[in-house]
Amino acid sequence: MSAKTAVVLAAGMGTRMKSDLPKVLVEVCGRPMILYVLDALAAGGIERTIVVVGYRAELVRQILKDRPGVEFALQAEQLGTGHAVMCCRDLLAEYDGPVMVVAGDSPLMRAESVAALLAEYERRPAAAILGTAHKPNPHGLGRVVRDEQGEFIGIVEEKDATDEQRKITEVNLSYYVFNCRDLLLTLDQLRSDNAQGEYYITDSPGVLVAQGREVRALPVLQPCEALTINTFDQLALVEAEMTPPSQLPV
């Protein structure tokens, strides 16, 4: 199996959106937000997409049933992003190429970003390649830490960052391209000994670095791609970003 593959995390509820829909089905400019993600992945070169469903999974399956190249993995209990990828093990077992892992609530994902990350993997394969962006106001986002030679060391979440690390403007936006074999091996080493008791895919690059595997961070994303949707305010920001100035009300 050689089709370029993506895993889309789409199992969560829209709790803070005060909606009983799965979050990825909340509409942005009249369309469920996950459709923008799938469009960007397909236009960027992804041929096979595994959508991880959980809360009200049947609704997501129904909306996407006619999308070409889409398969589903069930995350019956939401135990974090790393656990969501664990639920794809069987579907990835026979695959030996790049796997892109992204969130389904990122409707501003650009096909150009997807294509750039896949092209970088083809140019020089690595255990993992992260898509990053430089954001002037990186508040709330994980910082990308590099060594003196500019090589990737790890991701530090803001709450865990030192004052010096908080000054870093390069941020992790949860766009990953993994070598599939390496990804599957890291899943066994993820730990849930954190405040939420969950497994995080953000820990996988650090696991690979600790093993001496090559991980690169590529700042090819646009700052707007950091806009995900958890609240009505964030939904308004995304819709404003997606609406051409000529269509704004006067």
PyMOL commands that set and color helices and strands:
alter all, ss='L'
color gray80, all
select helices_A, chain A and resi 15-17+23-25+33-44+57-64+81-86+89-92+111-123+158-160+163-166+180-187+203-210+223-226+232-242+245-247
alter helices_A, ss='H'
color red, helices_A
select strands_A, chain A and resi 5-10+27-28+31-32+48-53+70-74+98-103+128-134+143-146+152-156+170-179+215-218
alter strands_A, ss='S'
color yellow, strands_A
deselect
rebuild
show_as cartoon
